[in-house]
Amino acid sequence: MALGLVTLFAFRLAGTTPIRVFFFLATFGVLNLLVMYTATNYAAVRHLWPIRPRSALLPALGVVVTGYVLVRNVWPPPEGTLRAVPYLVIVWLMVGAVRLVTRMRPSWLRMSTRPRSV
């Protein structure tokens, strides 16, 4: 919450109009959601493929569709201040990945490498 307040305060100090603040934050959120949907569908494909390959078709289609939408939202780059949003999303995801890796416990790795039961 503090990060959100600091961000809004920074936008206010920069003299950004409310509609530009909305589009900036909405684009940031949507790009993160698209990454999350793509990753979730990919995980579903990895989980379902060994069990029943036919069941993995819809999540595989989901990876293709969300991946396409993500690419089309990033390329060609948006104009103006929205051009920085994809790079901020990458930084945001990298910070999350670093936090995840630095806080991992060996027991989590053992649980994730267990053989799957059918």
Summary of the structure (lengths in Angstrom):
residues: 118
radius of gyration: 18.5
end to end distance: 42.3
largest distance: 57.7
contacts: 259
relative contact order: 0.10
helix: 83%
strand: 0%
